[in-house]
Amino acid sequence: MAWLLRPDALQAFDDPEIKEILPRYIDVSRDKKPAMFMLSRSLEVEDLKGEDGWREHDKAVSEVLKMAEEGYFPDERPKFSLLDLKYRLSLEIASRCNLCERRCGVDRIKGETGTCGVKKPRVATAFIHMGEEPPITPSGTIFFSGCNFKCVYCQNWDISQFPERGEEINERELALLMDKLRERGARNINLVGGEPTPNIPWIIGSLRFVTRNVPIVWNSNMYLSEESLKLLIGLVDVWLPDFKYWEDDHALRLSKVMRYRDVITRNLSEVYKSGGEILIRHLVLPGHLECCTYPILEWIAKSTPRVLVNVMEQYRPEYMADKYEVNRPVSWEEVKLARKKAENLKLRWKSVS
């Protein structure tokens, strides 16, 4: 019945552009190849800490990326795996929280909070989402409460700006939720919010207990620290980042973050270099074509050409947008000009819009 609502999603895996950019994800979704986390869970590594642990980690990730190309299903779980090491390193980062580029430095393990306000993972809602891009739909979407951004126009502000909303969930419960969504027909597990980044240690911990082969989609603002990004490479099957702004002063004014362009372009470049499969979302903001949309699309065309791009028309003024220049809906003319720019740059966006 769900497919009747989204025939484009049913047909998406046969689309030539989608097959070219997301081939491994399609195979994992169809259970023809193992999810990345299963490969990391199968690779034995030395039980090391600190800098020695990071050196062991980086060496093992290179091995996992090679294994991903081969596509065989692992049949054993070692005593201590790359996934276990990633979990340990994530706890080290969280103990002086540098999960995102705010680098608050608080001890999240002891319950201290930084800008995001997140103590432990809280799930606001989880369901089979039929409204994502065609290759992502139907998506087993898990919305975490809390966010490291303070976007004045956030359409999910009721959970992103209130980290106490939702139900606290532990690692085994989160794994069970992922399994159940997959069993109900989800093509993937789509980690979003709010923002998943403040919950990285607990998400990684939960993957130790997931029993179903299911691709992981990282649906994020991508304001990750370099350390966090390293931990996610080798676990994430599809990267679904927002690329919001080109001008840093706009990011500071509208989302209260610094060094936005440097952080986002650094992280996207690193994922691209690692061979990650990427679908970039760009939400067209009213009055921001020349300053943000056009240079963002130009950067993507030059720096990460083999990705899918969704030039999004959904902006509407929400939350506190009435106090800023983005206090009107985006016009259809602005959307058409943005998509024309993407077309002229030969970006692959039509199939996912």
VEXDREN-2710 file (C-alpha; in Angstrom, 1 decimal):
% VEXDREN-2710
k/r/px/py/pz
1/MET/0.0/0.0/0.0
2/ALA/2.8/2.4/0.9
3/TRP/4.3/2.0/-2.6
4/LEU/1.1/3.3/-4.1
5/LEU/1.8/6.6/-2.4
6/ARG/5.4/6.8/-3.8
7/PRO/5.8/5.0/-7.1
8/ASP/8.9/7.1/-7.7
9/ALA/10.5/5.5/-4.6
10/LEU/9.6/2.0/-5.9
11/GLN/11.3/2.8/-9.2
12/ALA/14.3/4.7/-7.8
13/PHE/16.7/1.8/-7.6
14/ASP/16.4/1.4/-11.4
15/ASP/17.2/5.0/-12.1
16/PRO/20.6/5.1/-13.9
17/GLU/21.9/8.2/-11.9
18/ILE/20.9/6.7/-8.6
19/LYS/22.4/3.3/-9.5
20/GLU/25.7/5.1/-10.4
21/ILE/26.0/7.2/-7.3
22/LEU/24.5/4.8/-4.6
23/PRO/25.3/1.3/-5.9
24/ARG/26.5/-0.2/-2.6
25/TYR/23.6/1.3/-0.7
26/ILE/21.2/-0.3/-3.1
27/ASP/22.8/-3.7/-2.7
28/VAL/22.8/-3.4/1.1
29/SER/19.2/-2.3/1.1
30/ARG/18.4/-5.4/-1.0
31/ASP/20.4/-7.6/1.4
32/LYS/23.0/-8.4/-1.3
33/LYS/25.9/-6.9/0.6
34/PRO/26.6/-6.3/4.3
35/ALA/26.0/-2.9/5.9
36/MET/29.2/-1.0/6.7
37/PHE/28.7/-1.5/10.5
38/MET/28.6/-5.2/10.0
39/LEU/32.0/-5.2/8.3
40/SER/33.5/-3.0/11.1
41/ARG/31.9/-5.4/13.7
42/SER/33.6/-8.4/12.0
43/LEU/37.1/-7.0/11.8
44/GLU/39.4/-7.9/14.7
45/VAL/41.7/-5.2/16.0
46/GLU/44.0/-4.7/19.0
47/ASP/42.4/-3.5/22.2
48/LEU/44.2/-0.2/22.5
49/LYS/43.5/3.2/24.0
50/GLY/44.3/6.9/23.3
51/GLU/46.7/7.7/20.4
52/ASP/47.6/4.0/20.0
53/GLY/43.9/3.3/19.6
54/TRP/43.5/6.0/16.9
55/ARG/46.4/4.6/14.9
56/GLU/44.9/1.1/15.1
57/HIS/41.5/2.6/14.2
58/ASP/42.8/4.4/11.1
59/LYS/44.6/1.4/9.8
60/ALA/41.5/-0.8/10.3
61/VAL/39.2/1.6/8.6
62/SER/41.3/1.4/5.5
63/GLU/40.9/-2.4/5.6
64/VAL/37.1/-2.1/6.1
65/LEU/36.8/0.2/3.0
66/LYS/38.6/-2.5/1.0
67/MET/36.3/-5.2/2.4
68/ALA/33.3/-3.1/1.4
69/GLU/34.4/-3.2/-2.2
70/GLU/34.5/-7.0/-2.1
71/GLY/31.0/-7.3/-0.7
72/TYR/31.2/-10.7/1.2
73/PHE/29.1/-11.3/4.3
74/PRO/31.2/-11.8/7.5
75/ASP/30.4/-14.9/9.4
76/GLU/32.3/-14.4/12.6
77/ARG/32.5/-11.7/15.3
78/PRO/35.9/-11.3/17.0
79/LYS/36.5/-10.8/20.7
80/PHE/37.4/-7.1/20.0
81/SER/36.3/-5.5/16.8
82/LEU/36.8/-2.2/15.0
83/LEU/33.3/-1.3/16.0
84/ASP/34.2/-1.9/19.7
85/LEU/37.2/0.3/19.2
86/LYS/35.1/3.0/17.6
87/TYR/32.8/2.8/20.6
88/ARG/35.6/3.2/23.1
89/LEU/37.1/6.2/21.2
90/SER/33.7/7.8/21.0
91/LEU/33.4/7.6/24.8
92/GLU/36.8/9.2/25.1
93/ILE/35.7/12.1/22.9
94/ALA/32.4/12.5/24.8
95/SER/34.2/12.7/28.1
96/ARG/35.6/16.0/27.0
97/CYS/32.9/16.6/24.4
98/ASN/34.4/17.3/21.0
99/LEU/31.7/15.4/19.1
100/CYS/31.0/18.5/17.0
101/GLU/33.0/21.6/16.1
102/ARG/31.6/23.6/19.0
103/ARG/34.1/21.6/21.1
104/CYS/32.3/22.4/24.4
105/GLY/34.7/20.2/26.3
106/VAL/32.2/19.1/28.9
107/ASP/32.1/15.6/30.3
108/ARG/29.0/14.1/28.6
109/ILE/29.7/10.7/30.2
110/LYS/29.1/12.2/33.6
111/GLY/25.9/14.0/32.4
112/GLU/27.4/17.4/31.8
113/THR/25.8/19.4/28.9
114/GLY/27.1/21.7/26.3
115/THR/25.4/23.9/23.8
116/CYS/23.2/21.1/22.4
117/GLY/21.8/20.4/25.9
118/VAL/21.8/16.6/25.3
119/LYS/22.6/14.4/28.2
120/LYS/21.6/10.9/26.9
121/PRO/19.8/10.0/23.7
122/ARG/16.1/10.8/23.6
123/VAL/14.0/9.7/20.7
124/ALA/11.2/12.1/19.9
125/THR/9.6/9.8/17.3
126/ALA/10.5/6.9/15.0
127/PHE/8.5/5.6/12.0
128/ILE/8.6/4.5/8.4
129/HIS/9.0/7.8/6.6
130/MET/7.5/8.0/3.1
131/GLY/8.4/11.6/2.5
132/GLU/12.2/11.3/2.0
133/GLU/14.0/11.3/-1.4
134/PRO/13.0/8.4/-3.6
135/PRO/16.1/6.2/-3.1
136/ILE/15.8/6.7/0.7
137/THR/12.0/6.1/1.0
138/PRO/10.6/4.1/2.8
139/SER/13.0/5.1/5.5
140/GLY/13.2/3.9/9.1
141/THR/13.6/7.4/10.5
142/ILE/14.7/8.0/14.1
143/PHE/14.3/11.6/15.3
144/PHE/16.6/12.4/18.2
145/SER/15.8/15.4/20.4
146/GLY/18.3/18.2/20.7
147/CYS/20.7/19.9/18.2
148/ASN/24.0/21.6/18.2
149/PHE/22.6/24.3/15.8
150/LYS/20.2/27.1/16.8
151/CYS/18.5/27.7/13.4
152/VAL/16.1/30.5/13.8
153/TYR/13.8/29.0/11.1
154/CYS/14.0/25.3/12.2
155/GLN/11.0/23.4/11.1
156/ASN/11.6/20.8/13.8
157/TRP/12.3/23.3/16.5
158/ASP/9.9/21.6/18.9
159/ILE/12.4/18.8/19.3
160/SER/15.7/20.3/18.1
161/GLN/15.6/23.1/20.7
162/PHE/14.1/21.0/23.5
163/PRO/16.6/18.2/24.2
164/GLU/14.4/17.0/27.1
165/ARG/11.6/16.0/24.7
166/GLY/10.9/12.4/23.8
167/GLU/11.9/9.2/25.6
168/GLU/15.3/8.3/26.8
169/ILE/16.6/5.2/25.1
170/ASN/19.6/3.0/25.9
171/GLU/21.8/1.2/23.4
172/ARG/20.0/-2.1/23.4
173/GLU/16.6/-0.4/23.0
174/LEU/17.9/1.6/20.1
175/ALA/19.2/-1.5/18.4
176/LEU/15.9/-3.2/18.9
177/LEU/14.1/-0.2/17.4
178/MET/16.4/-0.3/14.3
179/ASP/15.7/-4.0/13.9
180/LYS/11.9/-3.5/14.1
181/LEU/12.0/-0.7/11.5
182/ARG/13.9/-2.9/9.2
183/GLU/11.5/-5.8/9.8
184/ARG/8.6/-3.5/8.9
185/GLY/10.1/-2.8/5.5
186/ALA/12.5/0.1/5.9
187/ARG/15.1/0.4/3.2
188/ASN/17.5/1.9/5.8
189/ILE/17.9/3.4/9.3
190/ASN/17.8/7.2/8.9
191/LEU/19.4/8.9/11.9
192/VAL/18.2/12.5/12.2
193/GLY/16.6/15.0/14.6
194/GLY/17.2/17.5/15.9
195/GLU/20.7/16.2/15.1
196/PRO/22.3/12.8/15.6
197/THR/25.8/14.1/16.3
198/PRO/25.4/14.6/20.1
199/ASN/24.4/10.9/20.3
200/ILE/27.3/9.4/18.4
201/PRO/28.7/7.2/21.2
202/TRP/25.3/5.7/22.0
203/ILE/24.5/5.2/18.3
204/ILE/27.8/3.4/17.8
205/GLY/27.2/1.4/20.9
206/SER/23.8/0.3/19.7
207/LEU/25.2/-1.0/16.4
208/ARG/27.0/-3.8/18.5
209/PHE/23.5/-5.2/19.1
210/VAL/21.7/-4.7/15.8
211/THR/20.8/-8.1/14.3
212/ARG/19.4/-7.0/10.9
213/ASN/21.5/-6.1/7.8
214/VAL/20.4/-2.6/7.2
215/PRO/22.1/0.5/5.7
216/ILE/22.7/3.4/8.0
217/VAL/21.9/6.9/6.7
218/TRP/23.6/9.8/8.4
219/ASN/21.0/12.7/8.1
220/SER/22.9/15.6/9.6
221/ASN/24.0/19.2/9.5
222/MET/27.6/17.7/9.1
223/TYR/29.1/20.1/11.7
224/LEU/31.1/17.2/13.0
225/SER/34.6/17.3/14.5
226/GLU/37.3/15.6/12.5
227/GLU/37.4/12.9/15.2
228/SER/33.7/12.1/15.0
229/LEU/33.8/12.0/11.2
230/LYS/36.6/9.4/11.4
231/LEU/34.5/7.2/13.7
232/LEU/31.5/7.3/11.3
233/ILE/33.5/6.4/8.2
234/GLY/33.2/2.6/8.1
235/LEU/29.7/2.7/9.7
236/VAL/27.6/4.9/7.5
237/ASP/26.3/3.7/4.2
238/VAL/24.7/6.9/2.9
239/TRP/25.6/10.4/3.9
240/LEU/22.6/12.8/3.8
241/PRO/24.1/16.2/4.7
242/ASP/22.5/19.6/4.7
243/PHE/24.6/22.3/3.1
244/LYS/22.9/25.4/4.3
245/TYR/25.1/28.5/3.8
246/TRP/28.2/29.7/1.9
247/GLU/28.7/32.9/3.9
248/ASP/29.9/32.4/7.4
249/ASP/28.2/35.5/8.7
250/HIS/24.8/34.0/7.6
251/ALA/25.6/30.8/9.4
252/LEU/26.4/32.7/12.6
253/ARG/23.4/34.9/12.4
254/LEU/20.8/32.3/11.4
255/SER/22.2/29.1/13.1
256/LYS/24.6/30.5/15.7
257/VAL/27.6/28.5/14.4
258/MET/31.1/29.7/13.5
259/ARG/33.5/28.6/10.7
260/TYR/30.6/26.9/9.0
261/ARG/31.9/26.8/5.4
262/ASP/35.3/25.5/6.4
263/VAL/33.9/22.7/8.6
264/ILE/31.2/21.6/6.1
265/THR/33.5/21.6/3.0
266/ARG/36.2/19.8/5.0
267/ASN/33.9/17.1/6.1
268/LEU/32.2/16.6/2.7
269/SER/35.6/16.4/1.0
270/GLU/36.8/13.8/3.5
271/VAL/33.7/11.6/3.0
272/TYR/34.0/12.0/-0.7
273/LYS/37.6/11.0/-0.6
274/SER/36.8/7.9/1.4
275/GLY/34.4/6.7/-1.3
276/GLY/31.3/7.5/0.7
277/GLU/27.9/7.6/-1.1
278/ILE/26.4/11.0/-0.7
279/LEU/23.1/12.8/-1.3
280/ILE/23.5/16.5/-0.5
281/ARG/20.5/18.5/0.5
282/HIS/20.4/22.3/-0.1
283/LEU/17.3/24.1/1.2
284/VAL/16.8/27.3/-0.9
285/LEU/16.4/30.2/1.5
286/PRO/14.5/33.3/0.5
287/GLY/16.9/36.0/-0.7
288/HIS/20.0/33.8/-0.5
289/LEU/20.5/32.7/-4.1
290/GLU/23.5/34.8/-4.9
291/CYS/25.2/34.7/-1.6
292/CYS/24.7/31.0/-0.7
293/THR/22.8/28.8/-3.2
294/TYR/24.9/29.6/-6.3
295/PRO/28.4/29.3/-4.7
296/ILE/27.3/26.1/-2.9
297/LEU/26.3/24.4/-6.1
298/GLU/29.4/25.6/-7.8
299/TRP/31.6/24.1/-5.0
300/ILE/29.7/20.8/-5.2
301/ALA/30.2/20.7/-9.0
302/LYS/33.9/21.3/-8.6
303/SER/34.8/19.4/-5.5
304/THR/32.3/16.5/-5.1
305/PRO/30.8/16.0/-8.6
306/ARG/29.8/12.4/-8.2
307/VAL/27.0/13.0/-5.7
308/LEU/23.3/13.4/-5.8
309/VAL/21.9/16.8/-4.9
310/ASN/18.4/17.7/-3.8
311/VAL/17.7/21.4/-4.4
312/MET/14.8/21.7/-1.9
313/GLU/11.8/24.0/-2.2
314/GLN/10.3/23.3/1.2
315/TYR/11.4/26.4/3.1
316/ARG/8.7/28.2/5.1
317/PRO/9.2/30.7/7.9
318/GLU/9.0/28.8/11.3
319/TYR/10.1/29.3/14.9
320/MET/11.7/32.8/15.1
321/ALA/12.1/33.4/11.4
322/ASP/9.8/36.5/11.5
323/LYS/12.7/38.4/13.3
324/TYR/15.1/37.9/10.4
325/GLU/15.3/38.4/6.6
326/VAL/14.1/34.8/6.0
327/ASN/10.6/35.8/7.1
328/ARG/8.8/34.8/4.0
329/PRO/8.3/31.5/2.0
330/VAL/10.8/30.9/-0.8
331/SER/9.4/31.9/-4.1
332/TRP/8.9/29.5/-7.0
333/GLU/11.0/31.8/-9.1
334/GLU/13.9/31.4/-6.7
335/VAL/13.6/27.6/-6.7
336/LYS/13.5/27.5/-10.5
337/LEU/16.6/29.7/-10.7
338/ALA/18.4/27.4/-8.2
339/ARG/17.5/24.3/-10.1
340/LYS/18.5/25.9/-13.4
341/LYS/21.9/26.6/-11.9
342/ALA/22.2/23.0/-10.8
343/GLU/21.2/21.9/-14.3
344/ASN/23.8/24.2/-15.9
345/LEU/26.5/22.8/-13.6
346/LYS/25.4/19.3/-14.7
347/LEU/24.7/18.3/-11.1
348/ARG/22.7/15.2/-10.6
349/TRP/19.6/16.5/-8.9
350/LYS/16.5/15.8/-11.0
351/SER/16.0/12.3/-9.9
352/VAL/15.8/13.2/-6.2
353/SER/13.9/16.4/-6.2
END
